[in-house]
Amino acid sequence: MTLSDLLIEHSAPTLAGIKCASLISLMNLDTKEQFPAKDLRAKGLSFLSITAKNGTRLLLIYREKELMKKIRNDKAERILRNFGYDVSSISSLLSCLQQRFRTVSCPHEVGLFLGYPAEDVEGFIANKGRNHIISGLWKVYSSAENAAKTFACYRKCQEIYIDRYRNGTPISRLCVAV
């Protein structure tokens, strides 16, 4: 699979500008692709390479302004501070995230970086992943109705992007400037 394939399949809502970030595994990546990173950066996407404790190579695809909006609330900042994050800047947050992945293969607070509601991240941590109301793209502990609508929106976006990509639209054209 190419990086473009992975991004379309797992990051369409981020490419579309309706989700602040996505995280993809690069373990089965075909590295021969000429990836249009410059074109995607010009449209507001940023990339962070992460290596987890278990050796898994990951890529965080994010939109900086939207990510900071999601993290800039009392509950999210409190959760992050409890895990040792410096919440003063995006660079310090991302540096801490990289470090957390080096010590824990999948730190639960990563959900905040992916735009999951702080209440759901907090619920997941407190309940050790059990006792959720519903699950989809994440385990939901707060508003099942809002989460279900979000899941449906992201799924529809993914379907549209996969279809357009398979019909020849390049990823650089599918990425929305926000």
URURTA-V205669 format. One record per pair of residues at least 12 apart in sequence whose C-alpha atoms are under 6 Angstrom apart, sorted by sequence separation. I is the first residue (numbers start at 1). J is the second residue. If there is no record, write none. Layout:
i=I j=J
i=I j=J
This chain:
i=48 j=60
i=47 j=60
i=47 j=61
i=46 j=61
i=46 j=62
i=45 j=62
i=45 j=63
i=123 j=141
i=44 j=63
i=120 j=140
i=120 j=141
i=120 j=142
i=2 j=29
i=1 j=29
i=2 j=30
i=1 j=30
i=26 j=57
i=25 j=57
i=26 j=58
i=25 j=58
i=24 j=58
i=24 j=59
i=23 j=59
i=23 j=60
i=22 j=60
i=22 j=61
i=21 j=61
i=21 j=62
i=20 j=62
i=76 j=118
i=20 j=63
i=20 j=66
i=20 j=67
i=50 j=98
i=52 j=101
i=53 j=102
i=52 j=102
i=53 j=103
i=53 j=104
i=54 j=105
i=53 j=105
i=52 j=105
i=22 j=114
i=21 j=114
i=20 j=115
i=43 j=177
i=13 j=154
i=12 j=158
i=16 j=175
i=15 j=175
i=16 j=176
